């Protein structure tokens, strides 16, 4: 996937572990996601009704269903978020000195 940022830079999403990409779970879905993991994975796994491999697969489905993708332009700091309608929503930082690594798991 290639996202064209209004600043002219391109955001490339063609691999895993990108420092400028994250997954967003809305607060309205946060507890329901945990409940689904408990009910559809942990309880059946503990009861011997689900294999470990099936549990892995089900967990990824539940989390993937709850989350939307978000990318940050490394050039300007804009955030691009998958909207509920499937369209990207763009948010501009408050100032020119905005942190351009807000989605990174660790500083570079």
N, CA, C and O atoms as a GROMACS GRO file, in nm:
protein
  432
    1UNK      N    1   0.084  -0.117   0.000
    1UNK     CA    2   0.000   0.000   0.000
    1UNK      C    3   0.090   0.124   0.000
    1UNK      O    4   0.194   0.128   0.066
    2UNK      N    5   0.048   0.223  -0.074
    2UNK     CA    6   0.121   0.349  -0.081
    2UNK      C    7   0.021   0.462  -0.058
    2UNK      O    8  -0.078   0.475  -0.130
    3UNK      N    9   0.049   0.545   0.042
    3UNK     CA   10  -0.037   0.657   0.076
    3UNK      C   11   0.035   0.785   0.036
    3UNK      O   12   0.149   0.808   0.076
    4UNK      N   13  -0.032   0.867  -0.041
    4UNK     CA   14   0.023   0.997  -0.077
    4UNK      C   15  -0.019   1.100   0.026
    4UNK      O   16  -0.138   1.128   0.042
    5UNK      N   17   0.077   1.156   0.096
    5UNK     CA   18   0.049   1.258   0.197
    5UNK      C   19   0.034   1.394   0.128
    5UNK      O   20   0.101   1.419   0.028
    6UNK      N   21  -0.052   1.482   0.179
    6UNK     CA   22  -0.065   1.615   0.119
    6UNK      C   23   0.066   1.695   0.116
    6UNK      O   24   0.078   1.789   0.037
    7UNK      N   25   0.163   1.658   0.200
    7UNK     CA   26   0.290   1.731   0.200
    7UNK      C   27   0.377   1.692   0.081
    7UNK      O   28   0.480   1.755   0.055
    8UNK      N   29   0.336   1.586   0.008
    8UNK     CA   30   0.412   1.540  -0.108
    8UNK      C   31   0.491   1.412  -0.082
    8UNK      O   32   0.537   1.348  -0.177
    9UNK      N   33   0.507   1.373   0.043
    9UNK     CA   34   0.578   1.250   0.077
    9UNK      C   35   0.487   1.130   0.055
    9UNK      O   36   0.365   1.143   0.049
   10UNK      N   37   0.548   1.013   0.043
   10UNK     CA   38   0.474   0.888   0.030
   10UNK      C   39   0.495   0.804   0.155
   10UNK      O   40   0.605   0.798   0.209
   11UNK      N   41   0.389   0.739   0.199
   11UNK     CA   42   0.396   0.646   0.311
   11UNK      C   43   0.380   0.507   0.251
   11UNK      O   44   0.276   0.475   0.192
   12UNK      N   45   0.483   0.425   0.266
   12UNK     CA   46   0.485   0.292   0.207
   12UNK      C   47   0.456   0.188   0.315
   12UNK      O   48   0.521   0.186   0.420
   13UNK      N   49   0.358   0.102   0.289
   13UNK     CA   50   0.321  -0.005   0.381
   13UNK      C   51   0.327  -0.136   0.305
   13UNK      O   52   0.227  -0.183   0.251
   14UNK      N   53   0.447  -0.197   0.302
   14UNK     CA   54   0.464  -0.321   0.227
   14UNK      C   55   0.535  -0.428   0.310
   14UNK      O   56   0.577  -0.530   0.255
   15UNK      N   57   0.548  -0.406   0.441
   15UNK     CA   58   0.616  -0.503   0.526
   15UNK      C   59   0.561  -0.492   0.667
   15UNK      O   60   0.471  -0.412   0.693
   16UNK      N   61   0.614  -0.570   0.758
   16UNK     CA   62   0.572  -0.568   0.898
   16UNK      C   63   0.669  -0.485   0.981
   16UNK      O   64   0.777  -0.448   0.936
   17UNK      N   65   0.627  -0.457   1.103
   17UNK     CA   66   0.709  -0.388   1.203
   17UNK      C   67   0.751  -0.247   1.162
   17UNK      O   68   0.864  -0.205   1.189
   18UNK      N   69   0.662  -0.176   1.096
   18UNK     CA   70   0.692  -0.040   1.054
   18UNK      C   71   0.684   0.055   1.174
   18UNK      O   72   0.588   0.048   1.251
   19UNK      N   73   0.782   0.144   1.192
   19UNK     CA   74   0.780   0.237   1.305
   19UNK      C   75   0.680   0.351   1.287
   19UNK      O   76   0.657   0.427   1.381
   20UNK      N   77   0.622   0.363   1.170
   20UNK     CA   78   0.527   0.471   1.142
   20UNK      C   79   0.385   0.419   1.118
   20UNK      O   80   0.300   0.490   1.064
   21UNK      N   81   0.360   0.294   1.159
   21UNK     CA   82   0.226   0.235   1.147
   21UNK      C   83   0.186   0.176   1.281
   21UNK      O   84   0.269   0.123   1.355
   22UNK      N   85   0.057   0.186   1.312
   22UNK     CA   86   0.004   0.126   1.434
   22UNK      C   87  -0.138   0.079   1.407
   22UNK      O   88  -0.193   0.099   1.298
   23UNK      N   89  -0.195   0.018   1.507
   23UNK     CA   90  -0.333  -0.030   1.498
   23UNK      C   91  -0.411   0.033   1.612
   23UNK      O   92  -0.368   0.031   1.727
   24UNK      N   93  -0.524   0.087   1.578
   24UNK     CA   94  -0.607   0.163   1.670
   24UNK      C   95  -0.732   0.082   1.705
   24UNK      O   96  -0.806   0.040   1.616
   25UNK      N   97  -0.754   0.061   1.835
   25UNK     CA   98  -0.877   0.000   1.881
   25UNK      C   99  -0.954   0.108   1.955
   25UNK      O  100  -0.909   0.155   2.060
   26UNK      N  101  -1.069   0.148   1.904
   26UNK     CA  102  -1.147   0.252   1.970
   26UNK      C  103  -1.186   0.209   2.112
   26UNK      O  104  -1.207   0.090   2.137
   27UNK      N  105  -1.195   0.303   2.201
   27UNK     CA  106  -1.229   0.274   2.340
   27UNK      C  107  -1.364   0.204   2.349
   27UNK      O  108  -1.385   0.121   2.438
   28UNK      N  109  -1.456   0.235   2.259
   28UNK     CA  110  -1.587   0.171   2.259
   28UNK      C  111  -1.577   0.021   2.232
   28UNK      O  112  -1.668  -0.054   2.267
   29UNK      N  113  -1.469  -0.024   2.169
   29UNK     CA  114  -1.450  -0.165   2.138
   29UNK      C  115  -1.347  -0.232   2.228
   29UNK      O  116  -1.330  -0.354   2.221
   30UNK      N  117  -1.280  -0.157   2.312
   30UNK     CA  118  -1.170  -0.208   2.394
   30UNK      C  119  -1.214  -0.323   2.485
   30UNK      O  120  -1.157  -0.432   2.478
   31UNK      N  121  -1.314  -0.300   2.570
   31UNK     CA  122  -1.357  -0.403   2.664
   31UNK      C  123  -1.425  -0.519   2.591
   31UNK      O  124  -1.410  -0.634   2.631
   32UNK      N  125  -1.499  -0.489   2.486
   32UNK     CA  126  -1.563  -0.596   2.409
   32UNK      C  127  -1.459  -0.687   2.344
   32UNK      O  128  -1.482  -0.807   2.330
   33UNK      N  129  -1.345  -0.631   2.306
   33UNK     CA  130  -1.237  -0.712   2.249
   33UNK      C  131  -1.183  -0.808   2.354
   33UNK      O  132  -1.162  -0.926   2.325
   34UNK      N  133  -1.160  -0.759   2.476
   34UNK     CA  134  -1.113  -0.846   2.584
   34UNK      C  135  -1.217  -0.953   2.617
   34UNK      O  136  -1.183  -1.069   2.638
   35UNK      N  137  -1.344  -0.913   2.622
   35UNK     CA  138  -1.451  -1.010   2.649
   35UNK      C  139  -1.455  -1.120   2.544
   35UNK      O  140  -1.471  -1.237   2.576
   36UNK      N  141  -1.440  -1.081   2.417
   36UNK     CA  142  -1.440  -1.179   2.308
   36UNK      C  143  -1.322  -1.275   2.320
   36UNK      O  144  -1.337  -1.394   2.295
   37UNK      N  145  -1.207  -1.224   2.358
   37UNK     CA  146  -1.090  -1.310   2.377
   37UNK      C  147  -1.116  -1.409   2.490
   37UNK      O  148  -1.085  -1.528   2.478
   38UNK      N  149  -1.173  -1.360   2.600
   38UNK     CA  150  -1.206  -1.449   2.712
   38UNK      C  151  -1.304  -1.558   2.670
   38UNK      O  152  -1.281  -1.676   2.694
   39UNK      N  153  -1.414  -1.516   2.606
   39UNK     CA  154  -1.523  -1.608   2.574
   39UNK      C  155  -1.491  -1.702   2.457
   39UNK      O  156  -1.528  -1.819   2.460
   40UNK      N  157  -1.422  -1.650   2.355
   40UNK     CA  158  -1.399  -1.729   2.234
   40UNK      C  159  -1.265  -1.801   2.231
   40UNK      O  160  -1.243  -1.890   2.149
   41UNK      N  161  -1.174  -1.762   2.323
   41UNK     CA  162  -1.041  -1.823   2.319
   41UNK      C  163  -1.002  -1.884   2.453
   41UNK      O  164  -0.980  -2.004   2.462
   42UNK      N  165  -0.994  -1.801   2.556
   42UNK     CA  166  -0.940  -1.849   2.683
   42UNK      C  167  -1.029  -1.958   2.744
   42UNK      O  168  -0.979  -2.064   2.782
   43UNK      N  169  -1.159  -1.932   2.754
   43UNK     CA  170  -1.248  -2.032   2.813
   43UNK      C  171  -1.249  -2.163   2.733
   43UNK      O  172  -1.233  -2.270   2.792
   44UNK      N  173  -1.269  -2.158   2.600
   44UNK     CA  174  -1.266  -2.284   2.524
   44UNK      C  175  -1.130  -2.355   2.528
   44UNK      O  176  -1.123  -2.478   2.530
   45UNK      N  177  -1.022  -2.277   2.528
   45UNK     CA  178  -0.890  -2.338   2.534
   45UNK      C  179  -0.870  -2.408   2.668
   45UNK      O  180  -0.819  -2.520   2.673
   46UNK      N  181  -0.910  -2.343   2.777
   46UNK     CA  182  -0.898  -2.402   2.911
   46UNK      C  183  -0.987  -2.525   2.924
   46UNK      O  184  -0.953  -2.620   2.996
   47UNK      N  185  -1.100  -2.524   2.856
   47UNK     CA  186  -1.193  -2.637   2.862
   47UNK      C  187  -1.160  -2.749   2.764
   47UNK      O  188  -1.234  -2.847   2.756
   48UNK      N  189  -1.051  -2.735   2.691
   48UNK     CA  190  -1.011  -2.839   2.597
   48UNK      C  191  -1.094  -2.842   2.470
   48UNK      O  192  -1.089  -2.940   2.396
   49UNK      N  193  -1.170  -2.736   2.443
   49UNK     CA  194  -1.256  -2.733   2.324
   49UNK      C  195  -1.191  -2.658   2.207
   49UNK      O  196  -1.252  -2.646   2.100
   50UNK      N  197  -1.070  -2.610   2.227
   50UNK     CA  198  -1.001  -2.532   2.123
   50UNK      C  199  -0.854  -2.569   2.126
   50UNK      O  200  -0.793  -2.575   2.233
   51UNK      N  201  -0.796  -2.592   2.010
   51UNK     CA  202  -0.653  -2.622   2.004
   51UNK      C  203  -0.573  -2.493   2.016
   51UNK      O  204  -0.626  -2.383   1.995
   52UNK      N  205  -0.447  -2.506   2.048
   52UNK     CA  206  -0.360  -2.389   2.059
   52UNK      C  207  -0.352  -2.316   1.926
   52UNK      O  208  -0.356  -2.192   1.925
   53UNK      N  209  -0.341  -2.387   1.817
   53UNK     CA  210  -0.332  -2.325   1.685
   53UNK      C  211  -0.461  -2.250   1.651
   53UNK      O  212  -0.456  -2.140   1.596
   54UNK      N  213  -0.576  -2.309   1.683
   54UNK     CA  214  -0.703  -2.243   1.658
   54UNK      C  215  -0.717  -2.119   1.745
   54UNK      O  216  -0.774  -2.019   1.702
   55UNK      N  217  -0.664  -2.124   1.868
   55UNK     CA  218  -0.668  -2.009   1.958
   55UNK      C  219  -0.585  -1.894   1.901
   55UNK      O  220  -0.629  -1.779   1.904
   56UNK      N  221  -0.467  -1.924   1.848
   56UNK     CA  222  -0.384  -1.820   1.786
   56UNK      C  223  -0.462  -1.753   1.673
   56UNK      O  224  -0.467  -1.630   1.664
   57UNK      N  225  -0.521  -1.835   1.588
   57UNK     CA  226  -0.594  -1.783   1.472
   57UNK      C  227  -0.713  -1.698   1.516
   57UNK      O  228  -0.736  -1.589   1.463
   58UNK      N  229  -0.788  -1.747   1.613
   58UNK     CA  230  -0.906  -1.675   1.661
   58UNK      C  231  -0.868  -1.541   1.726
   58UNK      O  232  -0.937  -1.442   1.708
   59UNK      N  233  -0.758  -1.539   1.800
   59UNK     CA  234  -0.712  -1.414   1.864
   59UNK      C  235  -0.680  -1.309   1.758
   59UNK      O  236  -0.717  -1.193   1.772
   60UNK      N  237  -0.612  -1.350   1.654
   60UNK     CA  238  -0.579  -1.256   1.547
   60UNK      C  239  -0.704  -1.204   1.476
   60UNK      O  240  -0.710  -1.087   1.438
   61UNK      N  241  -0.802  -1.290   1.459
   61UNK     CA  242  -0.928  -1.247   1.397
   61UNK      C  243  -1.000  -1.145   1.484
   61UNK      O  244  -1.049  -1.043   1.434
   62UNK      N  245  -1.008  -1.171   1.613
   62UNK     CA  246  -1.078  -1.081   1.704
   62UNK      C  247  -1.010  -0.945   1.708
   62UNK      O  248  -1.076  -0.842   1.695
   63UNK      N  249  -0.880  -0.944   1.725
   63UNK     CA  250  -0.806  -0.817   1.733
   63UNK      C  251  -0.811  -0.745   1.598
   63UNK      O  252  -0.831  -0.624   1.594
   64UNK      N  253  -0.795  -0.819   1.490
   64UNK     CA  254  -0.801  -0.758   1.358
   64UNK      C  255  -0.936  -0.697   1.327
   64UNK      O  256  -0.945  -0.595   1.260
   65UNK      N  257  -1.042  -0.760   1.376
   65UNK     CA  258  -1.177  -0.707   1.355
   65UNK      C  259  -1.200  -0.579   1.434
   65UNK      O  260  -1.276  -0.491   1.391
   66UNK      N  261  -1.136  -0.567   1.549
   66UNK     CA  262  -1.155  -0.450   1.636
   66UNK      C  263  -1.070  -0.330   1.595
   66UNK      O  264  -1.104  -0.216   1.625
   67UNK      N  265  -0.960  -0.356   1.527
   67UNK     CA  266  -0.860  -0.252   1.502
   67UNK      C  267  -0.871  -0.190   1.362
   67UNK      O  268  -0.917  -0.253   1.267
   68UNK      N  269  -0.826  -0.067   1.355
   68UNK     CA  270  -0.808   0.002   1.228
   68UNK      C  271  -0.662   0.045   1.219
   68UNK      O  272  -0.596   0.060   1.321
   69UNK      N  273  -0.614   0.062   1.099
   69UNK     CA  274  -0.474   0.103   1.080
   69UNK      C  275  -0.458   0.253   1.087
   69UNK      O  276  -0.549   0.330   1.054
   70UNK      N  277  -0.340   0.294   1.131
   70UNK     CA  278  -0.303   0.435   1.137
   70UNK      C  279  -0.157   0.446   1.094
   70UNK      O  280  -0.073   0.364   1.134
   71UNK      N  281  -0.127   0.546   1.014
   71UNK     CA  282   0.009   0.570   0.965
   71UNK      C  283   0.047   0.714   0.996
   71UNK      O  284  -0.039   0.802   0.999
   72UNK      N  285   0.176   0.738   1.018
   72UNK     CA  286   0.224   0.874   1.036
   72UNK      C  287   0.325   0.907   0.927
   72UNK      O  288   0.417   0.830   0.901
   73UNK      N  289   0.306   1.021   0.865
   73UNK     CA  290   0.403   1.068   0.766
   73UNK      C  291   0.529   1.109   0.840
   73UNK      O  292   0.524   1.191   0.932
   74UNK      N  293   0.641   1.054   0.799
   74UNK     CA  294   0.767   1.085   0.865
   74UNK      C  295   0.821   1.221   0.823
   74UNK      O  296   0.910   1.276   0.888
   75UNK      N  297   0.768   1.275   0.714
   75UNK     CA  298   0.814   1.405   0.667
   75UNK      C  299   0.746   1.520   0.740
   75UNK      O  300   0.812   1.616   0.780
   76UNK      N  301   0.614   1.511   0.759
   76UNK     CA  302   0.540   1.624   0.817
   76UNK      C  303   0.471   1.592   0.949
   76UNK      O  304   0.430   1.684   1.020
   77UNK      N  305   0.457   1.464   0.983
   77UNK     CA  306   0.394   1.426   1.108
   77UNK      C  307   0.244   1.403   1.101
   77UNK      O  308   0.183   1.366   1.201
   78UNK      N  309   0.183   1.424   0.983
   78UNK     CA  310   0.039   1.402   0.971
   78UNK      C  311   0.005   1.256   1.004
   78UNK      O  312   0.082   1.165   0.973
   79UNK      N  313  -0.112   1.237   1.066
   79UNK     CA  314  -0.163   1.102   1.092
   79UNK      C  315  -0.270   1.070   0.990
   79UNK      O  316  -0.357   1.153   0.961
   80UNK      N  317  -0.264   0.951   0.936
   80UNK     CA  318  -0.362   0.903   0.838
   80UNK      C  319  -0.428   0.780   0.899
   80UNK      O  320  -0.362   0.679   0.924
   81UNK      N  321  -0.558   0.789   0.924
   81UNK     CA  322  -0.631   0.684   0.994
   81UNK      C  323  -0.740   0.628   0.904
   81UNK      O  324  -0.814   0.702   0.840
   82UNK      N  325  -0.749   0.495   0.902
   82UNK     CA  326  -0.861   0.432   0.831
   82UNK      C  327  -0.990   0.474   0.898
   82UNK      O  328  -1.011   0.448   1.016
   83UNK      N  329  -1.077   0.538   0.823
   83UNK     CA  330  -1.206   0.579   0.876
   83UNK      C  331  -1.306   0.465   0.875
   83UNK      O  332  -1.282   0.363   0.810
   84UNK      N  333  -1.415   0.480   0.945
   84UNK     CA  334  -1.519   0.378   0.948
   84UNK      C  335  -1.577   0.352   0.810
   84UNK      O  336  -1.627   0.243   0.783
   85UNK      N  337  -1.570   0.452   0.723
   85UNK     CA  338  -1.622   0.438   0.588
   85UNK      C  339  -1.519   0.382   0.490
   85UNK      O  340  -1.546   0.372   0.370
   86UNK      N  341  -1.401   0.346   0.541
   86UNK     CA  342  -1.296   0.291   0.455
   86UNK      C  343  -1.208   0.397   0.391
   86UNK      O  344  -1.111   0.364   0.323
   87UNK      N  345  -1.241   0.523   0.413
   87UNK     CA  346  -1.162   0.633   0.358
   87UNK      C  347  -1.058   0.678   0.462
   87UNK      O  348  -1.084   0.676   0.582
   88UNK      N  349  -0.942   0.718   0.414
   88UNK     CA  350  -0.839   0.769   0.505
   88UNK      C  351  -0.878   0.907   0.556
   88UNK      O  352  -0.925   0.992   0.481
   89UNK      N  353  -0.858   0.926   0.685
   89UNK     CA  354  -0.880   1.056   0.748
   89UNK      C  355  -0.742   1.110   0.785
   89UNK      O  356  -0.660   1.037   0.841
   90UNK      N  357  -0.716   1.234   0.754
   90UNK     CA  358  -0.585   1.294   0.776
   90UNK      C  359  -0.593   1.399   0.887
   90UNK      O  360  -0.682   1.485   0.886
   91UNK      N  361  -0.499   1.391   0.982
   91UNK     CA  362  -0.494   1.486   1.092
   91UNK      C  363  -0.357   1.553   1.094
   91UNK      O  364  -0.254   1.487   1.087
   92UNK      N  365  -0.358   1.684   1.102
   92UNK     CA  366  -0.237   1.765   1.093
   92UNK      C  367  -0.188   1.800   1.234
   92UNK      O  368  -0.269   1.838   1.319
   93UNK      N  369  -0.058   1.787   1.260
   93UNK     CA  370  -0.003   1.823   1.391
   93UNK      C  371  -0.026   1.971   1.422
   93UNK      O  372  -0.042   2.053   1.331
   94UNK      N  373  -0.027   2.004   1.550
   94UNK     CA  374  -0.053   2.141   1.594
   94UNK      C  375   0.059   2.237   1.556
   94UNK      O  376   0.035   2.357   1.539
   95UNK      N  377   0.180   2.187   1.543
   95UNK     CA  378   0.290   2.277   1.511
   95UNK      C  379   0.399   2.209   1.430
   95UNK      O  380   0.397   2.087   1.414
   96UNK      N  381   0.493   2.288   1.379
   96UNK     CA  382   0.598   2.233   1.292
   96UNK      C  383   0.697   2.142   1.366
   96UNK      O  384   0.768   2.065   1.302
   97UNK      N  385   0.702   2.150   1.497
   97UNK     CA  386   0.796   2.068   1.574
   97UNK      C  387   0.732   1.939   1.626
   97UNK      O  388   0.781   1.881   1.722
   98UNK      N  389   0.624   1.895   1.564
   98UNK     CA  390   0.552   1.776   1.607
   98UNK      C  391   0.642   1.653   1.605
   98UNK      O  392   0.726   1.637   1.516
   99UNK      N  393   0.622   1.567   1.704
   99UNK     CA  394   0.694   1.440   1.710
   99UNK      C  395   0.653   1.355   1.590
   99UNK      O  396   0.535   1.331   1.568
  100UNK      N  397   0.750   1.310   1.514
  100UNK     CA  398   0.722   1.230   1.395
  100UNK      C  399   0.738   1.082   1.421
  100UNK      O  400   0.743   1.002   1.328
  101UNK      N  401   0.746   1.045   1.549
  101UNK     CA  402   0.760   0.903   1.585
  101UNK      C  403   0.658   0.863   1.691
  101UNK      O  404   0.688   0.779   1.776
  102UNK      N  405   0.538   0.921   1.688
  102UNK     CA  406   0.439   0.890   1.790
  102UNK      C  407   0.389   0.746   1.782
  102UNK      O  408   0.335   0.695   1.880
  103UNK      N  409   0.404   0.680   1.670
  103UNK     CA  410   0.357   0.542   1.654
  103UNK      C  411   0.467   0.439   1.676
  103UNK      O  412   0.440   0.319   1.676
  104UNK      N  413   0.589   0.483   1.694
  104UNK     CA  414   0.702   0.393   1.711
  104UNK      C  415   0.701   0.330   1.849
  104UNK      O  416   0.668   0.395   1.948
  105UNK      N  417   0.736   0.202   1.856
  105UNK     CA  418   0.743   0.131   1.984
  105UNK      C  419   0.862   0.176   2.067
  105UNK      O  420   0.862   0.164   2.190
  106UNK      N  421   0.962   0.227   2.001
  106UNK     CA  422   1.084   0.274   2.071
  106UNK      C  423   1.148   0.386   1.989
  106UNK      O  424   1.137   0.388   1.867
  107UNK      N  425   1.214   0.478   2.058
  107UNK     CA  426   1.280   0.589   1.985
  107UNK      C  427   1.391   0.535   1.894
  107UNK      O  428   1.456   0.436   1.925
  108UNK      N  429   1.409   0.604   1.783
  108UNK     CA  430   1.515   0.562   1.690
  108UNK      C  431   1.648   0.622   1.728
  108UNK      O  432   1.748   0.597   1.661
   0.00000   0.00000   0.00000
